[in-house]
Amino acid sequence: MKGPLLAAVVAVAVGVRVIRSRHRRFLHPDGRSFTGELIVWGTGRTEGAGLLDRPGTHSAVVRISKGAGTRGGRADIRGVAVRVTGDHPIDLLLSTSGEGRFTRRLPAPRRTFDAFYGSIVAYRTGSNRKIYLGARADQPLGRALAEIDGGSLVLLADDRPFGRVTFGDRLPARTDAALAFDPIRNTAPDLHPTGAVHTTRALAYRWSQRWRGATPTAPDPHAVERTALHR
């Protein structure tokens, strides 16, 4: 396929995707959401973040998804979103990636949900430590969304297990569609994303949620500022 024709095909495909995203997510459009329970036991060292350092049990919402929405078990960037619920919810968004020192910073297509998920870019803790978050299924989930009716994931901080989130009841499709995760604003001062990439995501998530009619997370200039300024 010659260059101009390829560019035209790509432009049409992107245009169709944008139009469809008027009523659904632009990225990770297809997913399943569940109630959940997060049990934290800690990493064995002090990370400087309450969520990681304080053993306890938290209510959660878990969403498993496919980034491009490919069919069945076809390869895709697969995602896990965990919302630790409460007065101040914390959203952790992870996607399939490599596991090496450098490849863990790159999204990687996978043919199964039984894979490693990473935060791609770093989080900063209250003790000014930079860490990468991750997750790994500790029981088979399957290749296709239709196969997932439960499961659990071990959560990691720099490859150190600190907790496990277990899926509960599946949420209705309407509830799944209305969920509006925001890893920048739904965060904590002692555990938040850092860097320019995450700063651009702050704008993208808010625009996308308004575009598809979801209720966006409440504005939090302080959260966006500390991400942008690496605080």
C-alpha positions as CSV (number, residue, x, y, z in Angstrom):
1,M,0.0,0.0,0.0
2,K,1.5,3.3,-1.1
3,G,2.2,6.1,1.4
4,P,-0.7,8.5,0.5
5,L,-3.2,5.6,0.4
6,L,-2.0,4.3,3.7
7,A,-2.2,7.7,5.3
8,A,-5.8,8.1,4.0
9,V,-6.8,4.7,5.4
10,V,-5.3,5.6,8.8
11,A,-7.0,9.0,8.8
12,V,-10.4,7.4,8.1
13,A,-9.9,4.7,10.7
14,V,-9.0,7.4,13.3
15,G,-12.0,9.5,12.3
16,V,-14.3,6.6,12.7
17,R,-12.8,5.8,16.1
18,V,-13.2,9.4,17.2
19,I,-16.9,9.5,16.1
20,R,-17.6,6.2,17.9
21,S,-15.9,7.6,21.0
22,R,-18.7,10.2,21.2
23,H,-20.6,7.5,23.1
24,R,-17.9,5.2,24.4
25,R,-14.2,5.3,25.5
26,F,-11.7,6.2,22.8
27,L,-9.2,3.8,24.4
28,H,-10.1,0.6,26.2
29,P,-13.7,0.7,24.9
30,D,-14.5,-2.9,25.7
31,G,-14.2,-4.1,29.2
32,R,-15.8,-5.8,32.2
33,S,-16.1,-4.2,35.6
34,F,-16.5,-5.9,39.0
35,T,-16.8,-5.0,42.6
36,G,-13.6,-5.9,44.4
37,E,-11.7,-6.2,47.6
38,L,-8.1,-5.1,48.0
39,I,-6.0,-6.7,50.8
40,V,-2.7,-4.9,51.4
41,W,0.1,-6.5,53.4
42,G,3.0,-4.2,52.3
43,T,6.2,-4.7,50.4
44,G,8.4,-5.4,53.4
45,R,10.1,-2.0,53.3
46,T,8.8,1.5,53.8
47,E,7.7,3.0,50.5
48,G,6.4,6.3,51.9
49,A,2.8,5.8,50.7
50,G,-0.1,4.9,53.0
51,L,-1.7,2.6,50.5
52,L,1.4,0.5,50.2
53,D,2.7,0.7,53.7
54,R,-0.4,0.2,55.9
55,P,-1.8,-3.4,56.0
56,G,-5.6,-3.4,55.6
57,T,-8.6,-4.2,53.6
58,H,-10.2,-1.8,51.1
59,S,-13.3,-1.9,48.9
60,A,-12.5,-1.6,45.2
61,V,-13.8,-1.5,41.7
62,V,-11.8,-3.5,39.1
63,R,-12.1,-3.1,35.3
64,I,-10.4,-5.5,32.8
65,S,-10.3,-4.2,29.2
66,K,-8.8,-4.3,25.7
67,G,-7.1,-1.1,24.5
68,A,-8.1,-1.2,20.9
69,G,-11.2,-3.4,21.4
70,T,-10.0,-6.3,19.1
71,R,-12.3,-9.3,19.0
72,G,-12.1,-12.4,21.1
73,G,-8.6,-13.5,22.0
74,R,-6.8,-11.4,19.3
75,A,-3.7,-9.5,20.5
76,D,-4.3,-6.2,22.1
77,I,-2.9,-3.8,24.7
78,R,-4.8,-5.2,27.7
79,G,-5.6,-3.1,30.7
80,V,-6.4,-3.3,34.4
81,A,-8.0,-0.4,36.3
82,V,-8.3,-0.6,40.1
83,R,-10.3,2.1,42.0
84,V,-9.7,2.0,45.7
85,T,-13.0,3.4,46.9
86,G,-13.5,5.7,49.9
87,D,-13.8,9.4,50.7
88,H,-10.8,10.0,48.5
89,P,-10.7,7.3,45.8
90,I,-7.4,6.3,44.3
91,D,-7.3,5.1,40.6
92,L,-4.5,2.8,39.5
93,L,-4.4,2.2,35.7
94,L,-2.1,-0.5,34.3
95,S,-1.6,-2.0,30.9
96,T,0.3,-5.0,29.5
97,S,4.0,-4.2,29.1
98,G,7.4,-5.8,29.1
99,E,9.1,-6.7,32.3
100,G,12.7,-5.7,31.7
101,R,14.3,-2.5,33.0
102,F,13.4,-0.6,29.8
103,T,10.7,-2.7,28.2
104,R,8.4,-2.2,31.2
105,R,8.1,1.4,30.1
106,L,6.5,0.3,26.8
107,P,3.0,-1.0,26.2
108,A,3.0,-4.5,24.7
109,P,0.2,-6.4,22.9
110,R,-0.8,-9.7,24.5
111,R,-3.1,-12.6,23.4
112,T,-4.2,-13.3,27.0
113,F,-5.2,-11.5,30.2
114,D,-2.8,-13.8,32.0
115,A,0.0,-11.3,31.7
116,F,2.1,-8.7,33.4
117,Y,0.6,-5.2,33.7
118,G,2.6,-2.1,34.4
119,S,2.1,1.6,35.1
120,I,4.5,2.4,32.1
121,V,5.7,5.6,33.9
122,A,6.7,6.1,37.5
123,Y,4.8,7.1,40.6
124,R,6.3,9.3,43.3
125,T,5.7,8.5,47.0
126,G,5.7,10.8,50.0
127,S,9.4,9.9,50.7
128,N,10.3,11.1,47.2
129,R,10.8,7.6,46.0
130,K,10.1,6.8,42.4
131,I,8.4,3.4,41.9
132,Y,6.7,1.5,39.1
133,L,3.5,-0.2,39.9
134,G,2.4,-3.5,38.4
135,A,0.0,-6.4,38.6
136,R,-0.1,-10.1,37.6
137,A,-3.0,-12.5,37.6
138,D,-2.5,-15.2,40.2
139,Q,-5.1,-17.5,38.7
140,P,-6.1,-18.0,35.0
141,L,-8.3,-15.2,33.6
142,G,-8.4,-16.2,29.9
143,R,-7.9,-14.8,26.5
144,A,-11.3,-13.1,25.8
145,L,-13.4,-10.7,27.9
146,A,-16.3,-13.1,27.6
147,E,-14.4,-15.7,29.6
148,I,-13.8,-13.4,32.6
149,D,-16.3,-13.8,35.4
150,G,-13.9,-13.5,38.4
151,G,-10.3,-13.7,39.3
152,S,-7.6,-12.0,41.3
153,L,-4.5,-10.0,40.7
154,V,-1.4,-9.5,42.9
155,L,-0.3,-5.9,42.9
156,L,3.4,-5.0,42.8
157,A,5.6,-2.0,43.7
158,D,9.0,-2.3,41.9
159,D,8.4,-6.1,41.6
160,R,7.6,-6.4,45.3
161,P,4.1,-7.8,46.0
162,F,2.2,-5.5,48.3
163,G,-1.4,-6.7,48.0
164,R,-4.1,-8.7,46.2
165,V,-7.3,-7.4,44.6
166,T,-10.1,-10.0,44.2
167,F,-13.0,-9.6,41.8
168,G,-16.5,-9.7,43.3
169,D,-19.8,-9.3,41.5
170,R,-19.8,-8.2,37.8
171,L,-21.2,-4.7,37.4
172,P,-24.0,-4.0,34.8
173,A,-22.8,-2.8,31.4
174,R,-24.4,0.6,32.0
175,T,-22.3,1.0,35.2
176,D,-19.2,0.0,33.3
177,A,-19.8,2.5,30.6
178,A,-20.3,5.3,33.2
179,L,-17.1,4.7,35.1
180,A,-14.7,7.6,34.7
181,F,-11.2,6.7,35.9
182,D,-8.7,9.4,36.4
183,P,-5.2,8.4,37.6
184,I,-4.1,12.0,38.0
185,R,-6.9,13.5,40.1
186,N,-8.0,10.4,41.9
187,T,-4.7,10.0,43.7
188,A,-3.0,10.7,47.0
189,P,-0.3,13.3,47.9
190,D,2.0,10.4,48.9
191,L,1.3,8.2,45.8
192,H,0.8,9.9,42.5
193,P,2.0,9.8,38.9
194,T,4.9,12.0,37.9
195,G,6.2,13.5,34.7
196,A,5.2,15.1,31.4
197,V,3.4,12.0,30.0
198,H,1.0,11.8,32.9
199,T,0.4,15.6,32.7
200,T,-0.8,15.3,29.2
201,R,-3.1,12.4,30.3
202,A,-4.7,14.8,32.8
203,L,-6.1,16.8,29.9
204,A,-6.9,13.8,27.7
205,Y,-8.9,12.0,30.4
206,R,-11.0,15.0,31.2
207,W,-11.7,15.8,27.5
208,S,-12.5,12.2,26.7
209,Q,-15.0,11.9,29.6
210,R,-16.8,15.1,28.7
211,W,-16.9,14.0,25.1
212,R,-18.6,10.7,25.8
213,G,-21.0,12.1,28.3
214,A,-19.5,10.6,31.5
215,T,-19.3,12.6,34.7
216,P,-15.6,13.7,35.0
217,T,-13.7,13.6,38.2
218,A,-13.9,16.8,40.3
219,P,-11.2,19.3,39.3
220,D,-8.0,19.1,41.4
221,P,-5.4,21.7,40.3
222,H,-3.0,20.6,43.1
223,A,-3.0,17.0,41.8
224,V,-2.2,18.1,38.3
225,E,0.5,20.5,39.5
226,R,2.4,18.0,41.6
227,T,2.4,15.6,38.7
228,A,3.6,18.2,36.3
229,L,6.3,19.5,38.6
230,H,7.5,16.1,39.8
231,R,6.6,16.9,43.4
